[in-house]
């Protein structure tokens, strides 16, 4: 994997670890605020640094970014500075009024997490979460924001993905099927991994939607090349200013490459692109595939690490 990127294209900026849901598979165990989280003014100053560094897109994430009071102002400033803005949200707190304000501030895309139909989604995200999230989806879409629904393919929820696809088609929003990654609250849990047989069934169920361009996702097309942005075209900034290459790897033993409060972005990015951790993580992919031939081959080191004994080894090396 080449790491010869002078500048990353996208930054995932975690505004907070606070969240209004407690999903069983949360990638970073969100729920409560992290010690030393950014103040609002710090977020705005950071946006100026990021745009000066040449970042093309800032995705505001968390935790749940809509719980942070600076989100709307941050979207407006980033837009003014000429940067594409997006959010990664569960949308349960989004109303018609807040969606309109986000749109007026310049928000271009909303990536909304929903996992399957209502009963399956609520079994992993909390009772009543589906209806609240779907109201948020509709409000954001009606405000003119490009909406994409992200659904994690996992054993518990896979049976409801076709129903979710039908609902997304009716609303006119794209459904993206994400692979299950055992990170954060789900670390080490292999029981939720869909097998090759599960994916074959899913591809059959979603074939028409994929052909129509209404559904996309990991492992849905044999000819599609999966691209990993960790350490190549993107990185993550945690709510305390620490920089990691990937939100999933962040919870799987990856040490901080520096803190944006005290170091230049160029210095931190140079550490990311020369990361020994990333090199060793990627070297775990082939052994993982050999150990688990029942699962799809993957280019995601977080899957191999989070689902295997290599996690213990990498954590020991980084301690």
URWO-V93617 format. One record per helix or strand of 3 or more residues. SS is the DSSP state (~ for helix, > for strand). FROM is the first residue (numbers start at 0). TO is the last residue. If there is no record, write none. Layout:
ss->SS from->FROM to->TO
ss->SS from->FROM to->TO
This chain:
ss->> from->9 to->13
ss->~ from->39 to->51
ss->> from->56 to->60
ss->~ from->64 to->66
ss->~ from->70 to->79
ss->> from->83 to->88
ss->~ from->95 to->104
ss->> from->108 to->112
ss->~ from->117 to->124
ss->~ from->128 to->141
ss->> from->145 to->151
ss->~ from->157 to->170
ss->> from->173 to->177
ss->~ from->183 to->185
ss->~ from->195 to->211
ss->> from->214 to->216
ss->> from->233 to->236
ss->> from->241 to->243
ss->~ from->248 to->250
ss->~ from->264 to->272
ss->~ from->275 to->281
ss->~ from->283 to->290
ss->~ from->300 to->305
ss->~ from->309 to->317
